[in-house]
Amino acid sequence: MEAADDGERRAGGPPGGVMTRTQPGPRSSAFLARTLRTIDAQLEATLPRVVGKRGAPFDGTSAAELRRGQVDAEGVHDMRVAIRRLRTLLRLARPVYGRFHSDAVRVSFARLQQATGDLRDEEALEETLGELGVKHPAFDAWQERRRGREKALRAAVIRRIRTGQLRRPRAMLHALVVLPVDPENDEPLTTFARRSIARACKDVEAHREVPPEDVQAMHDLRIAYKKLRYAAEFFAEALPPELAAMAEMAARFQKRLGEIHDVDMALAAIRRSRSLEPEARQLVLAALENARARKVRKYKGELAPPQIVRGADSLISTASVSER
């Protein structure tokens, strides 16, 4: 019998060696371009909510605009999420677009992401401290002074958007998704999706066994779960249900670890503060340590057995290089 042409393969053991033609599935480049455009559109939709009403003067503070109803308080949050999703998917897209070009676009978004991240950290600090229930005049005064920083950070983010600091990153993104990719790098979507999940699972497993008192290691584990969550969410349509379902598990542990991280950041902020009276500082630190212990117990109580993450290997390994 003659050798099969490209695009053909033998069916597994049919009578007479019947040849079947492999149907070309969607390619990873087409999926990435479509998904990046979708997230970019979501990012664009947040801009009117962030900058306020058209033509509204920017007075350098966010509080006044918020009172006038010109700025949607959730708009900055949604913009931050959209930028984070873009940068995460661009990292996953390195094998297709190339590391140099993917990272060039990622870096162009980095400054604004840092600004929105600083604001998010300040918001999380206020929320974390507010949950403690500590009552002390010096602490109340310290929190009031600290709120000025949150307002300044929010104003800085709004100023960046109004002065056009998203134009260049978005233009670079638009250019990236229309450029042709090397056919050798353009895997079938199912193969690319499973490889992405495999890398994310490996990262989680590498950080999984960390002592809760290791603040940096717990932070790294949170980031690993976040990458796994996004990978499973992005590629859900190309994954078997067992792998797509990992998004829910990863999101749960990302949230639990995020709660611990917020307390760790609050502990660091209180320890660094020179303006908080010693008596109030000790009260707040003790309350934060108790809160961290509770959140660690909750995290440990929900821990999935290691084989749940490791068990994905058998599903991931079914992605065949021959699909290229």
Secondary structure, 3 states (H helix, E strand, C coil): CCCCCCCEEECCCCHHHCEEECCCCCEHHHHHHHHHHHHHHHHHHHHHHHHCCCCCCCCCCHHHHHHHCCCCHHHHHHHHHHHHHHHHHHHHCHHHHCHHHHHHHHHHHHHHHHHHHHHHHHHHHHHHHHCCCCCCHHHHHHHHHHHHHHHHHHHHHHHHHHCCCCHHHHHHHHHHHHCCCCHHHCCEHHHHHHHHHHHHHHHHHHHCCCCCCCHHHHHHHHHHHHHHHHHHHHCHHHCCHHHHCHHHHHHHHHHHHHHHHHHHHHHHHHHHCCCCCHHHHHHHHHHHHHHHHHHHHHHHHHCCCHHHHHCHHHHHCCCCHHHC
